[in-house]
Amino acid sequence: MFAAVKWNHSFCVASTYAVVLLGSVQSSLAQRKPEFAIASVRENRSGAKPTSNFPLDRSESYSSTGGAFTATNQPLLAYILFAYKVNVSETLTPGGFMRQFPDWAVRNKFDINARAESPNPTKDDMRLMVQTLLEDRFKLAVHRENRIVPVLALTLAKPMRVGPQLRVHEGTSLCPSTSTGQFRNMQANAVLGIWPVECGDGEEVRIGARVIRDGGRDMSMEAIASWLTGAGDYADRPVIDMTGLKGRYDFVVEFAPNYPGETKPEDAPADASVFTFPEALLNQLGLRLAKRAGSASFFTIDHVEYPSAN
């Protein structure tokens, strides 16, 4: 095209500018995130229980809401974790974004009522639309970066062998789970593969005065490692998967948290059935933690403001 208009310098310059501008607009449109057709953000001071019309988690589990996104009495933190699928390892460890977060973004609660143009957006579509809303109303600016930092490498204790409470996820396992059992009262081997109810993310519950249960279904080992960051009071370093295991897994691990090293508390049962976190990883999952340097992802808040009016 440029060769055809060389004879007219002014026309050439104008045409070139138009093409560059059009390309810039097209590139901008191609990169622009989807947004809700209508949306409102309001502070909630009721003190009521937080609600949402679907789970604000990292999983892919999602029942259609007809394009509606409704969440009440949630902190900005909850919306960010959902919208950007922030890993546990990106929040708790030194350098994690919680160290940069203003108090009001955790303390104050907000309602979001929004609707997409499409009646059947995917969960990731919803995430992108919430991102657009947060960037508009809270002036949120974020980025991710990899850094070489001290990490806890999650490795196999024995080559190509895993523990009894870590197993390959079965494709026939229903998500959400249809089990109606009282999961807190069931043994670990009984809930493996049916708890948590949702797939794709971890869950933690206290099942005794000194016992925590962590578990997940249909998770990659990378996701399991991230979820285990901070478990058992091991929050000084991100846990990074170095098992070499591929595929998707279910896991359940039970341990006594909040005491250092492998020294059991004085009130530990005589049969030693309550494990420290490292002991539980070894005996139940067949995994070990090793201190070393490694590459870890960090989610960073560059800017955030109190929300603008609707």
Order of alpha helices (4+ residues) and beta strands (2+ residues): alpha-beta-beta-beta-alpha-alpha-beta-alpha-beta-beta-alpha-beta-beta-alpha-beta-beta-alpha-beta
